[in-house]
Amino acid sequence: MEFGAELRRLRQSKGMSLASLGQAVYFTKGYLSKVENGRARPNHALAALCDRALGTDGELTALLGDR
């Protein structure tokens, strides 16, 4: 599964906007939009912060593998 698509799915399932997720993880909504649309590459720090903010128990971090 692609990280960005899964991030969007999880974020929307929690009823969060890009702006509110951005505030929770200290990244801009513009950057998060680029990640969701595959125009920016996520890193482990972002994945871990998103996992915590969305309560996904490491699901996003696992998608990155050993990158």
PQR file of N, CA, C, O and H, with PARSE charges and radii, in Angstrom:
ATOM      1  N   MET A   1       0.844  -1.188   0.000 -0.4000 1.5000
ATOM      2  CA  MET A   1       0.000   0.000   0.000 -0.0000 2.0000
ATOM      3  C   MET A   1       0.882   1.242   0.000  0.5500 1.7000
ATOM      4  O   MET A   1       1.922   1.272   0.657 -0.5500 1.4000
ATOM      5  N   GLU A   2       0.472   2.244  -0.722 -0.4000 1.5000
ATOM      6  CA  GLU A   2       1.211   3.498  -0.806 -0.0000 2.0000
ATOM      7  C   GLU A   2       0.995   4.321   0.468  0.5500 1.7000
ATOM      8  O   GLU A   2      -0.130   4.453   0.951 -0.5500 1.4000
ATOM      9  H   GLU A   2      -0.373   2.219  -1.256  0.4000 1.0000
ATOM     10  N   PHE A   3       2.085   4.868   0.999 -0.4000 1.5000
ATOM     11  CA  PHE A   3       2.035   5.617   2.252 -0.0000 2.0000
ATOM     12  C   PHE A   3       1.046   6.766   2.188  0.5500 1.7000
ATOM     13  O   PHE A   3       0.190   6.899   3.064 -0.5500 1.4000
ATOM     14  H   PHE A   3       2.999   4.761   0.606  0.4000 1.0000
ATOM     15  N   GLY A   4       1.154   7.603   1.155 -0.4000 1.5000
ATOM     16  CA  GLY A   4       0.304   8.785   1.076 -0.0000 2.0000
ATOM     17  C   GLY A   4      -1.176   8.470   1.041  0.5500 1.7000
ATOM     18  O   GLY A   4      -1.972   9.122   1.716 -0.5500 1.4000
ATOM     19  H   GLY A   4       1.849   7.495   0.444  0.4000 1.0000
ATOM     20  N   ALA A   5      -1.541   7.484   0.266 -0.4000 1.5000
ATOM     21  CA  ALA A   5      -2.956   7.095   0.173 -0.0000 2.0000
ATOM     22  C   ALA A   5      -3.459   6.562   1.505  0.5500 1.7000
ATOM     23  O   ALA A   5      -4.594   6.826   1.902 -0.5500 1.4000
ATOM     24  H   ALA A   5      -0.894   6.954  -0.282  0.4000 1.0000
ATOM     25  N   GLU A   6      -2.610   5.814   2.186 -0.4000 1.5000
ATOM     26  CA  GLU A   6      -3.017   5.272   3.489 -0.0000 2.0000
ATOM     27  C   GLU A   6      -3.098   6.377   4.533  0.5500 1.7000
ATOM     28  O   GLU A   6      -4.003   6.377   5.367 -0.5500 1.4000
ATOM     29  H   GLU A   6      -1.688   5.600   1.863  0.4000 1.0000
ATOM     30  N   LEU A   7      -2.166   7.312   4.493 -0.4000 1.5000
ATOM     31  CA  LEU A   7      -2.228   8.452   5.413 -0.0000 2.0000
ATOM     32  C   LEU A   7      -3.542   9.200   5.220  0.5500 1.7000
ATOM     33  O   LEU A   7      -4.219   9.529   6.195 -0.5500 1.4000
ATOM     34  H   LEU A   7      -1.431   7.312   3.816  0.4000 1.0000
ATOM     35  N   ARG A   8      -3.904   9.468   3.974 -0.4000 1.5000
ATOM     36  CA  ARG A   8      -5.165  10.174   3.701 -0.0000 2.0000
ATOM     37  C   ARG A   8      -6.362   9.371   4.206  0.5500 1.7000
ATOM     38  O   ARG A   8      -7.264   9.922   4.836 -0.5500 1.4000
ATOM     39  H   ARG A   8      -3.354   9.201   3.183  0.4000 1.0000
ATOM     40  N   ARG A   9      -6.365   8.079   3.928 -0.4000 1.5000
ATOM     41  CA  ARG A   9      -7.492   7.236   4.361 -0.0000 2.0000
ATOM     42  C   ARG A   9      -7.642   7.262   5.886  0.5500 1.7000
ATOM     43  O   ARG A   9      -8.742   7.431   6.411 -0.5500 1.4000
ATOM     44  H   ARG A   9      -5.632   7.631   3.416  0.4000 1.0000
ATOM     45  N   LEU A  10      -6.531   7.093   6.576 -0.4000 1.5000
ATOM     46  CA  LEU A  10      -6.569   7.072   8.042 -0.0000 2.0000
ATOM     47  C   LEU A  10      -6.966   8.436   8.603  0.5500 1.7000
ATOM     48  O   LEU A  10      -7.767   8.520   9.533 -0.5500 1.4000
ATOM     49  H   LEU A  10      -5.637   6.955   6.150  0.4000 1.0000
ATOM     50  N   ARG A  11      -6.409   9.488   8.041 -0.4000 1.5000
ATOM     51  CA  ARG A  11      -6.725  10.847   8.508 -0.0000 2.0000
ATOM     52  C   ARG A  11      -8.212  11.137   8.330  0.5500 1.7000
ATOM     53  O   ARG A  11      -8.869  11.639   9.242 -0.5500 1.4000
ATOM     54  H   ARG A  11      -5.758   9.419   7.286  0.4000 1.0000
ATOM     55  N   GLN A  12      -8.730  10.820   7.161 -0.4000 1.5000
ATOM     56  CA  GLN A  12     -10.149  11.076   6.904 -0.0000 2.0000
ATOM     57  C   GLN A  12     -11.050  10.194   7.770  0.5500 1.7000
ATOM     58  O   GLN A  12     -12.126  10.624   8.187 -0.5500 1.4000
ATOM     59  H   GLN A  12      -8.197  10.412   6.420  0.4000 1.0000
ATOM     60  N   SER A  13     -10.615   8.971   8.037 -0.4000 1.5000
ATOM     61  CA  SER A  13     -11.433   8.077   8.872 -0.0000 2.0000
ATOM     62  C   SER A  13     -11.537   8.597  10.306  0.5500 1.7000
ATOM     63  O   SER A  13     -12.485   8.275  11.023 -0.5500 1.4000
ATOM     64  H   SER A  13      -9.742   8.621   7.698  0.4000 1.0000
ATOM     65  N   LYS A  14     -10.557   9.401  10.719 -0.4000 1.5000
ATOM     66  CA  LYS A  14     -10.582  10.013  12.059 -0.0000 2.0000
ATOM     67  C   LYS A  14     -11.250  11.377  12.036  0.5500 1.7000
ATOM     68  O   LYS A  14     -11.380  12.022  13.076 -0.5500 1.4000
ATOM     69  H   LYS A  14      -9.786   9.662  10.137  0.4000 1.0000
ATOM     70  N   GLY A  15     -11.677  11.826  10.850 -0.4000 1.5000
ATOM     71  CA  GLY A  15     -12.346  13.119  10.738 -0.0000 2.0000
ATOM     72  C   GLY A  15     -11.403  14.297  10.893  0.5500 1.7000
ATOM     73  O   GLY A  15     -11.828  15.384  11.284 -0.5500 1.4000
ATOM     74  H   GLY A  15     -11.571  11.303  10.005  0.4000 1.0000
ATOM     75  N   MET A  16     -10.123  14.093  10.591 -0.4000 1.5000
ATOM     76  CA  MET A  16      -9.133  15.164  10.747 -0.0000 2.0000
ATOM     77  C   MET A  16      -8.875  15.854   9.421  0.5500 1.7000
ATOM     78  O   MET A  16      -8.828  15.212   8.371 -0.5500 1.4000
ATOM     79  H   MET A  16      -9.777  13.210  10.274  0.4000 1.0000
ATOM     80  N   SER A  17      -8.710  17.160   9.478 -0.4000 1.5000
ATOM     81  CA  SER A  17      -8.298  17.923   8.299 -0.0000 2.0000
ATOM     82  C   SER A  17      -6.777  17.874   8.200  0.5500 1.7000
ATOM     83  O   SER A  17      -6.094  17.488   9.149 -0.5500 1.4000
ATOM     84  H   SER A  17      -8.749  17.681  10.331  0.4000 1.0000
ATOM     85  N   LEU A  18      -6.258  18.268   7.041 -0.4000 1.5000
ATOM     86  CA  LEU A  18      -4.807  18.376   6.897 -0.0000 2.0000
ATOM     87  C   LEU A  18      -4.246  19.386   7.888  0.5500 1.7000
ATOM     88  O   LEU A  18      -3.171  19.181   8.451 -0.5500 1.4000
ATOM     89  H   LEU A  18      -6.812  18.581   6.271  0.4000 1.0000
ATOM     90  N   ALA A  19      -4.968  20.466   8.097 -0.4000 1.5000
ATOM     91  CA  ALA A  19      -4.505  21.504   9.022 -0.0000 2.0000
ATOM     92  C   ALA A  19      -4.412  20.972  10.450  0.5500 1.7000
ATOM     93  O   ALA A  19      -3.431  21.235  11.147 -0.5500 1.4000
ATOM     94  H   ALA A  19      -5.841  20.632   7.639  0.4000 1.0000
ATOM     95  N   SER A  20      -5.415  20.235  10.885 -0.4000 1.5000
ATOM     96  CA  SER A  20      -5.381  19.727  12.260 -0.0000 2.0000
ATOM     97  C   SER A  20      -4.314  18.653  12.430  0.5500 1.7000
ATOM     98  O   SER A  20      -3.667  18.591  13.475 -0.5500 1.4000
ATOM     99  H   SER A  20      -6.211  20.022  10.319  0.4000 1.0000
ATOM    100  N   LEU A  21      -4.120  17.810  11.425 -0.4000 1.5000
ATOM    101  CA  LEU A  21      -3.037  16.829  11.508 -0.0000 2.0000
ATOM    102  C   LEU A  21      -1.695  17.554  11.515  0.5500 1.7000
ATOM    103  O   LEU A  21      -0.792  17.192  12.270 -0.5500 1.4000
ATOM    104  H   LEU A  21      -4.645  17.861  10.576  0.4000 1.0000
ATOM    105  N   GLY A  22      -1.570  18.565  10.684 -0.4000 1.5000
ATOM    106  CA  GLY A  22      -0.336  19.338  10.648 -0.0000 2.0000
ATOM    107  C   GLY A  22       0.009  19.930  11.994  0.5500 1.7000
ATOM    108  O   GLY A  22       1.168  19.898  12.409 -0.5500 1.4000
ATOM    109  H   GLY A  22      -2.303  18.859  10.071  0.4000 1.0000
ATOM    110  N   GLN A  23      -0.986  20.474  12.685 -0.4000 1.5000
ATOM    111  CA  GLN A  23      -0.751  21.027  14.022 -0.0000 2.0000
ATOM    112  C   GLN A  23      -0.314  19.939  14.994  0.5500 1.7000
ATOM    113  O   GLN A  23       0.542  20.175  15.847 -0.5500 1.4000
ATOM    114  H   GLN A  23      -1.927  20.500  12.347  0.4000 1.0000
ATOM    115  N   ALA A  24      -0.886  18.769  14.872 -0.4000 1.5000
ATOM    116  CA  ALA A  24      -0.566  17.669  15.789 -0.0000 2.0000
ATOM    117  C   ALA A  24       0.832  17.112  15.567  0.5500 1.7000
ATOM    118  O   ALA A  24       1.471  16.641  16.508 -0.5500 1.4000
ATOM    119  H   ALA A  24      -1.581  18.578  14.179  0.4000 1.0000
ATOM    120  N   VAL A  25       1.311  17.166  14.326 -0.4000 1.5000
ATOM    121  CA  VAL A  25       2.610  16.541  14.018 -0.0000 2.0000
ATOM    122  C   VAL A  25       3.699  17.562  13.681  0.5500 1.7000
ATOM    123  O   VAL A  25       4.828  17.184  13.366 -0.5500 1.4000
ATOM    124  H   VAL A  25       0.792  17.549  13.562  0.4000 1.0000
ATOM    125  N   TYR A  26       3.360  18.864  13.747 -0.4000 1.5000
ATOM    126  CA  TYR A  26       4.342  19.939  13.529 -0.0000 2.0000
ATOM    127  C   TYR A  26       4.909  19.963  12.109  0.5500 1.7000
ATOM    128  O   TYR A  26       6.075  20.299  11.902 -0.5500 1.4000
ATOM    129  H   TYR A  26       2.443  19.170  14.003  0.4000 1.0000
ATOM    130  N   PHE A  27       4.077  19.606  11.140 -0.4000 1.5000
ATOM    131  CA  PHE A  27       4.408  19.740   9.726 -0.0000 2.0000
ATOM    132  C   PHE A  27       3.307  20.586   9.101  0.5500 1.7000
ATOM    133  O   PHE A  27       2.178  20.599   9.591 -0.5500 1.4000
ATOM    134  H   PHE A  27       3.130  19.333  11.308  0.4000 1.0000
ATOM    135  N   THR A  28       3.630  21.289   8.028 -0.4000 1.5000
ATOM    136  CA  THR A  28       2.613  22.135   7.402 -0.0000 2.0000
ATOM    137  C   THR A  28       1.594  21.285   6.649  0.5500 1.7000
ATOM    138  O   THR A  28       1.881  20.169   6.215 -0.5500 1.4000
ATOM    139  H   THR A  28       4.547  21.279   7.630  0.4000 1.0000
ATOM    140  N   LYS A  29       0.398  21.848   6.508 -0.4000 1.5000
ATOM    141  CA  LYS A  29      -0.618  21.130   5.746 -0.0000 2.0000
ATOM    142  C   LYS A  29      -0.195  21.006   4.289  0.5500 1.7000
ATOM    143  O   LYS A  29      -0.561  20.037   3.623 -0.5500 1.4000
ATOM    144  H   LYS A  29       0.165  22.755   6.860  0.4000 1.0000
ATOM    145  N   GLY A  30       0.576  21.976   3.779 -0.4000 1.5000
ATOM    146  CA  GLY A  30       1.078  21.897   2.410 -0.0000 2.0000
ATOM    147  C   GLY A  30       2.005  20.711   2.212  0.5500 1.7000
ATOM    148  O   GLY A  30       1.915  20.007   1.207 -0.5500 1.4000
ATOM    149  H   GLY A  30       0.873  22.763   4.319  0.4000 1.0000
ATOM    150  N   TYR A  31       2.892  20.492   3.168 -0.4000 1.5000
ATOM    151  CA  TYR A  31       3.806  19.351   3.077 -0.0000 2.0000
ATOM    152  C   TYR A  31       3.031  18.044   3.187  0.5500 1.7000
ATOM    153  O   TYR A  31       3.281  17.106   2.430 -0.5500 1.4000
ATOM    154  H   TYR A  31       2.965  21.064   3.985  0.4000 1.0000
ATOM    155  N   LEU A  32       2.095  17.979   4.124 -0.4000 1.5000
ATOM    156  CA  LEU A  32       1.301  16.759   4.288 -0.0000 2.0000
ATOM    157  C   LEU A  32       0.489  16.464   3.036  0.5500 1.7000
ATOM    158  O   LEU A  32       0.320  15.303   2.663 -0.5500 1.4000
ATOM    159  H   LEU A  32       1.892  18.741   4.739  0.4000 1.0000
ATOM    160  N   SER A  33      -0.011  17.503   2.390 -0.4000 1.5000
ATOM    161  CA  SER A  33      -0.738  17.314   1.134 -0.0000 2.0000
ATOM    162  C   SER A  33       0.183  16.710   0.080  0.5500 1.7000
ATOM    163  O   SER A  33      -0.221  15.807  -0.653 -0.5500 1.4000
ATOM    164  H   SER A  33       0.127  18.446   2.693  0.4000 1.0000
ATOM    165  N   LYS A  34       1.410  17.201  -0.001 -0.4000 1.5000
ATOM    166  CA  LYS A  34       2.370  16.647  -0.956 -0.0000 2.0000
ATOM    167  C   LYS A  34       2.666  15.187  -0.652  0.5500 1.7000
ATOM    168  O   LYS A  34       2.799  14.380  -1.573 -0.5500 1.4000
ATOM    169  H   LYS A  34       1.738  17.935   0.594  0.4000 1.0000
ATOM    170  N   VAL A  35       2.770  14.836   0.617 -0.4000 1.5000
ATOM    171  CA  VAL A  35       3.001  13.432   0.990 -0.0000 2.0000
ATOM    172  C   VAL A  35       1.806  12.588   0.564  0.5500 1.7000
ATOM    173  O   VAL A  35       1.974  11.532  -0.045 -0.5500 1.4000
ATOM    174  H   VAL A  35       2.663  15.491   1.365  0.4000 1.0000
ATOM    175  N   GLU A  36       0.606  13.051   0.882 -0.4000 1.5000
ATOM    176  CA  GLU A  36      -0.595  12.286   0.517 -0.0000 2.0000
ATOM    177  C   GLU A  36      -0.723  12.098  -0.989  0.5500 1.7000
ATOM    178  O   GLU A  36      -1.238  11.079  -1.449 -0.5500 1.4000
ATOM    179  H   GLU A  36       0.470  13.909   1.377  0.4000 1.0000
ATOM    180  N   ASN A  37      -0.258  13.075  -1.753 -0.4000 1.5000
ATOM    181  CA  ASN A  37      -0.378  13.012  -3.213 -0.0000 2.0000
ATOM    182  C   ASN A  37       0.857  12.433  -3.895  0.5500 1.7000
ATOM    183  O   ASN A  37       0.941  12.426  -5.123 -0.5500 1.4000
ATOM    184  H   ASN A  37       0.160  13.903  -1.380  0.4000 1.0000
ATOM    185  N   GLY A  38       1.813  11.950  -3.110 -0.4000 1.5000
ATOM    186  CA  GLY A  38       2.988  11.306  -3.669 -0.0000 2.0000
ATOM    187  C   GLY A  38       4.027  12.253  -4.243  0.5500 1.7000
ATOM    188  O   GLY A  38       4.918  11.814  -4.970 -0.5500 1.4000
ATOM    189  H   GLY A  38       1.745  11.955  -2.112  0.4000 1.0000
ATOM    190  N   ARG A  39       3.935  13.544  -3.935 -0.4000 1.5000
ATOM    191  CA  ARG A  39       4.903  14.507  -4.448 -0.0000 2.0000
ATOM    192  C   ARG A  39       6.033  14.790  -3.466  0.5500 1.7000
ATOM    193  O   ARG A  39       7.003  15.458  -3.824 -0.5500 1.4000
ATOM    194  H   ARG A  39       3.211  13.900  -3.344  0.4000 1.0000
ATOM    195  N   ALA A  40       5.925  14.297  -2.237 -0.4000 1.5000
ATOM    196  CA  ALA A  40       6.996  14.408  -1.238 -0.0000 2.0000
ATOM    197  C   ALA A  40       7.135  13.053  -0.568  0.5500 1.7000
ATOM    198  O   ALA A  40       6.154  12.347  -0.336 -0.5500 1.4000
ATOM    199  H   ALA A  40       5.137  13.755  -1.947  0.4000 1.0000
ATOM    200  N   ARG A  41       8.364  12.715  -0.268 -0.4000 1.5000
ATOM    201  CA  ARG A  41       8.646  11.409   0.319 -0.0000 2.0000
ATOM    202  C   ARG A  41       8.609  11.487   1.850  0.5500 1.7000
ATOM    203  O   ARG A  41       9.286  12.329   2.441 -0.5500 1.4000
ATOM    204  H   ARG A  41       9.160  13.289  -0.457  0.4000 1.0000
ATOM    205  N   PRO A  42       7.836  10.629   2.483 -0.5600 1.5000
ATOM    206  CA  PRO A  42       7.769  10.651   3.948  0.2800 2.0000
ATOM    207  C   PRO A  42       9.035  10.057   4.556  0.5500 1.7000
ATOM    208  O   PRO A  42       9.755   9.297   3.909 -0.5500 1.4000
ATOM    209  N   ASN A  43       9.290  10.415   5.802 -0.4000 1.5000
ATOM    210  CA  ASN A  43      10.398   9.804   6.531 -0.0000 2.0000
ATOM    211  C   ASN A  43       9.851   9.148   7.800  0.5500 1.7000
ATOM    212  O   ASN A  43       8.669   9.275   8.118 -0.5500 1.4000
ATOM    213  H   ASN A  43       8.705  11.032   6.328  0.4000 1.0000
ATOM    214  N   HIS A  44      10.717   8.457   8.508 -0.4000 1.5000
ATOM    215  CA  HIS A  44      10.271   7.725   9.698 -0.0000 2.0000
ATOM    216  C   HIS A  44       9.760   8.641  10.794  0.5500 1.7000
ATOM    217  O   HIS A  44       8.834   8.280  11.520 -0.5500 1.4000
ATOM    218  H   HIS A  44      11.678   8.354   8.249  0.4000 1.0000
ATOM    219  N   ALA A  45      10.354   9.828  10.925 -0.4000 1.5000
ATOM    220  CA  ALA A  45       9.889  10.758  11.960 -0.0000 2.0000
ATOM    221  C   ALA A  45       8.446  11.175  11.693  0.5500 1.7000
ATOM    222  O   ALA A  45       7.619  11.177  12.605 -0.5500 1.4000
ATOM    223  H   ALA A  45      11.107  10.121  10.335  0.4000 1.0000
ATOM    224  N   LEU A  46       8.146  11.525  10.451 -0.4000 1.5000
ATOM    225  CA  LEU A  46       6.774  11.900  10.102 -0.0000 2.0000
ATOM    226  C   LEU A  46       5.825  10.730  10.328  0.5500 1.7000
ATOM    227  O   LEU A  46       4.751  10.898  10.905 -0.5500 1.4000
ATOM    228  H   LEU A  46       8.817  11.523   9.711  0.4000 1.0000
ATOM    229  N   ALA A  47       6.218   9.555   9.878 -0.4000 1.5000
ATOM    230  CA  ALA A  47       5.357   8.376  10.037 -0.0000 2.0000
ATOM    231  C   ALA A  47       5.050   8.110  11.503  0.5500 1.7000
ATOM    232  O   ALA A  47       3.906   7.824  11.858 -0.5500 1.4000
ATOM    233  H   ALA A  47       7.091   9.417   9.409  0.4000 1.0000
ATOM    234  N   ALA A  48       6.066   8.203  12.356 -0.4000 1.5000
ATOM    235  CA  ALA A  48       5.866   7.949  13.793 -0.0000 2.0000
ATOM    236  C   ALA A  48       4.941   8.987  14.417  0.5500 1.7000
ATOM    237  O   ALA A  48       4.076   8.648  15.226 -0.5500 1.4000
ATOM    238  H   ALA A  48       6.995   8.435  12.068  0.4000 1.0000
ATOM    239  N   LEU A  49       5.125  10.259  14.039 -0.4000 1.5000
ATOM    240  CA  LEU A  49       4.251  11.306  14.565 -0.0000 2.0000
ATOM    241  C   LEU A  49       2.812  11.117  14.105  0.5500 1.7000
ATOM    242  O   LEU A  49       1.876  11.304  14.882 -0.5500 1.4000
ATOM    243  H   LEU A  49       5.828  10.534  13.383  0.4000 1.0000
ATOM    244  N   CYS A  50       2.640  10.747  12.838 -0.4000 1.5000
ATOM    245  CA  CYS A  50       1.284  10.508  12.320 -0.0000 2.0000
ATOM    246  C   CYS A  50       0.649   9.291  12.982  0.5500 1.7000
ATOM    247  O   CYS A  50      -0.540   9.305  13.299 -0.5500 1.4000
ATOM    248  H   CYS A  50       3.401  10.595  12.207  0.4000 1.0000
ATOM    249  N   ASP A  51       1.437   8.239  13.191 -0.4000 1.5000
ATOM    250  CA  ASP A  51       0.918   7.062  13.899 -0.0000 2.0000
ATOM    251  C   ASP A  51       0.393   7.455  15.274  0.5500 1.7000
ATOM    252  O   ASP A  51      -0.679   7.015  15.690 -0.5500 1.4000
ATOM    253  H   ASP A  51       2.404   8.228  12.933  0.4000 1.0000
ATOM    254  N   ARG A  52       1.155   8.283  15.972 -0.4000 1.5000
ATOM    255  CA  ARG A  52       0.751   8.702  17.320 -0.0000 2.0000
ATOM    256  C   ARG A  52      -0.502   9.571  17.255  0.5500 1.7000
ATOM    257  O   ARG A  52      -1.441   9.364  18.023 -0.5500 1.4000
ATOM    258  H   ARG A  52       2.026   8.640  15.634  0.4000 1.0000
ATOM    259  N   ALA A  53      -0.520  10.542  16.341 -0.4000 1.5000
ATOM    260  CA  ALA A  53      -1.659  11.462  16.239 -0.0000 2.0000
ATOM    261  C   ALA A  53      -2.937  10.755  15.812  0.5500 1.7000
ATOM    262  O   ALA A  53      -4.032  11.119  16.241 -0.5500 1.4000
ATOM    263  H   ALA A  53       0.243  10.710  15.717  0.4000 1.0000
ATOM    264  N   LEU A  54      -2.790   9.745  14.967 -0.4000 1.5000
ATOM    265  CA  LEU A  54      -3.960   9.036  14.444 -0.0000 2.0000
ATOM    266  C   LEU A  54      -4.295   7.763  15.221  0.5500 1.7000
ATOM    267  O   LEU A  54      -5.315   7.125  14.959 -0.5500 1.4000
ATOM    268  H   LEU A  54      -1.901   9.449  14.619  0.4000 1.0000
ATOM    269  N   GLY A  55      -3.441   7.393  16.175 -0.4000 1.5000
ATOM    270  CA  GLY A  55      -3.691   6.189  16.968 -0.0000 2.0000
ATOM    271  C   GLY A  55      -3.633   4.920  16.151  0.5500 1.7000
ATOM    272  O   GLY A  55      -4.453   4.021  16.338 -0.5500 1.4000
ATOM    273  H   GLY A  55      -2.612   7.911  16.387  0.4000 1.0000
ATOM    274  N   THR A  56      -2.654   4.834  15.228 -0.4000 1.5000
ATOM    275  CA  THR A  56      -2.604   3.705  14.302 -0.0000 2.0000
ATOM    276  C   THR A  56      -1.581   2.635  14.679  0.5500 1.7000
ATOM    277  O   THR A  56      -1.329   1.719  13.896 -0.5500 1.4000
ATOM    278  H   THR A  56      -1.989   5.564  15.076  0.4000 1.0000
ATOM    279  N   ASP A  57      -0.999   2.742  15.852 -0.4000 1.5000
ATOM    280  CA  ASP A  57      -0.166   1.661  16.399 -0.0000 2.0000
ATOM    281  C   ASP A  57       0.948   1.201  15.442  0.5500 1.7000
ATOM    282  O   ASP A  57       1.169   0.001  15.276 -0.5500 1.4000
ATOM    283  H   ASP A  57      -1.204   3.486  16.488  0.4000 1.0000
ATOM    284  N   GLY A  58       1.642   2.154  14.821 -0.4000 1.5000
ATOM    285  CA  GLY A  58       2.781   1.810  13.980 -0.0000 2.0000
ATOM    286  C   GLY A  58       2.465   1.415  12.551  0.5500 1.7000
ATOM    287  O   GLY A  58       3.365   1.021  11.809 -0.5500 1.4000
ATOM    288  H   GLY A  58       1.463   3.129  14.956  0.4000 1.0000
ATOM    289  N   GLU A  59       1.223   1.510  12.154 -0.4000 1.5000
ATOM    290  CA  GLU A  59       0.815   1.084  10.805 -0.0000 2.0000
ATOM    291  C   GLU A  59       1.530   1.882   9.712  0.5500 1.7000
ATOM    292  O   GLU A  59       2.008   1.312   8.731 -0.5500 1.4000
ATOM    293  H   GLU A  59       0.492   1.829  12.756  0.4000 1.0000
ATOM    294  N   LEU A  60       1.599   3.192   9.888 -0.4000 1.5000
ATOM    295  CA  LEU A  60       2.259   4.028   8.870 -0.0000 2.0000
ATOM    296  C   LEU A  60       3.766   3.806   8.859  0.5500 1.7000
ATOM    297  O   LEU A  60       4.375   3.739   7.791 -0.5500 1.4000
ATOM    298  H   LEU A  60       1.210   3.655  10.684  0.4000 1.0000
ATOM    299  N   THR A  61       4.358   3.694  10.014 -0.4000 1.5000
ATOM    300  CA  THR A  61       5.799   3.435  10.103 -0.0000 2.0000
ATOM    301  C   THR A  61       6.151   2.122   9.419  0.5500 1.7000
ATOM    302  O   THR A  61       7.177   2.022   8.746 -0.5500 1.4000
ATOM    303  H   THR A  61       3.863   3.749  10.881  0.4000 1.0000
ATOM    304  N   ALA A  62       5.311   1.126   9.591 -0.4000 1.5000
ATOM    305  CA  ALA A  62       5.551  -0.182   8.969 -0.0000 2.0000
ATOM    306  C   ALA A  62       5.534  -0.093   7.448  0.5500 1.7000
ATOM    307  O   ALA A  62       6.231  -0.852   6.774 -0.5500 1.4000
ATOM    308  H   ALA A  62       4.478   1.207  10.138  0.4000 1.0000
ATOM    309  N   LEU A  63       4.740   0.834   6.903 -0.4000 1.5000
ATOM    310  CA  LEU A  63       4.675   0.970   5.441 -0.0000 2.0000
ATOM    311  C   LEU A  63       6.004   1.454   4.847  0.5500 1.7000
ATOM    312  O   LEU A  63       6.294   1.202   3.677 -0.5500 1.4000
ATOM    313  H   LEU A  63       4.174   1.450   7.451  0.4000 1.0000
ATOM    314  N   LEU A  64       6.805   2.148   5.655 -0.4000 1.5000
ATOM    315  CA  LEU A  64       8.081   2.662   5.160 -0.0000 2.0000
ATOM    316  C   LEU A  64       9.167   1.580   5.126  0.5500 1.7000
ATOM    317  O   LEU A  64      10.164   1.723   4.418 -0.5500 1.4000
ATOM    318  H   LEU A  64       6.569   2.354   6.605  0.4000 1.0000
ATOM    319  N   GLY A  65       8.976   0.508   5.883 -0.4000 1.5000
ATOM    320  CA  GLY A  65       9.969  -0.541   5.898 -0.0000 2.0000
ATOM    321  C   GLY A  65      11.314  -0.030   6.382  0.5500 1.7000
ATOM    322  O   GLY A  65      11.387   0.662   7.398 -0.5500 1.4000
ATOM    323  H   GLY A  65       8.166   0.391   6.458  0.4000 1.0000
ATOM    324  N   ASP A  66      12.373  -0.362   5.669 -0.4000 1.5000
ATOM    325  CA  ASP A  66      13.727   0.016   6.075 -0.0000 2.0000
ATOM    326  C   ASP A  66      14.288   1.185   5.278  0.5500 1.7000
ATOM    327  O   ASP A  66      15.505   1.340   5.184 -0.5500 1.4000
ATOM    328  H   ASP A  66      12.314  -0.924   4.844  0.4000 1.0000
ATOM    329  N   ARG A  67      13.432   1.996   4.712 -0.4000 1.5000
ATOM    330  CA  ARG A  67      13.910   3.142   3.921 -0.0000 2.0000
ATOM    331  C   ARG A  67      14.846   4.010   4.697  0.5500 1.7000
ATOM    332  O   ARG A  67      15.335   5.012   4.175 -0.5500 1.4000
ATOM    333  H   ARG A  67      12.443   1.871   4.789  0.4000 1.0000
TER
END
